[in-house]
Amino acid sequence: MTRTLILIRHAKSGWPPDTPDARRPLAERGRRDAPAIGRWLRAHIATIDRVVCSPAVRAVQTWDLAATQVPSTPPACLDERLYGASATDLLAVTHKLAEEATTAVFVGHNPGLEDFLTLLTGAIEPLKTSAVAVISAPGSWAATGPDSATLIALETPRG
């Protein structure tokens, strides 16, 4: 069975003064771009079984706005491991995904997402804010590892 892993880098965030990094909200451009992520997903991804999201405000807001454009998305599971995650951290989260989920979404941050994309596929690609990388991996989530997957789409939807 082939698995699909979708990596989404949060949309453009603001930098309000005296705001801790994890509490930074989306900027106006991010609020415009996040729904475009959802429209792209609706047009290109048949089903989403699992959503794992960083608890950072900008990541949660990105998914909330994107999800309004995608019918029948499951609620996001907020996972502290995605905030500041390395490629190795993201691989550990992947290994714990439920086997009945064939398509999973991670909403997170750089540089971890870029490094994870490279680890899985060998592709060295920038993930700009609002970027969506779709990865195909054969076998189980637990069997996913370095150079075991293929990058099948990379887009940066804009609102």
Secondary structure, 3 states (H helix, E strand, C coil): CEEEEEEEECCCECCCCCCCHHHCCECHHHHHHHHHHHHHHHHHCCCCCEEEECCCHHHHHHHHHHHCCCCCCCCCEECHHHCCCCHHHHHHHHHCCCCCCCEEEEEECCCHHHHHHHHHHCCCCCCCCCCEEEEEEECCCCCCCCCCCEEEEEECCCC
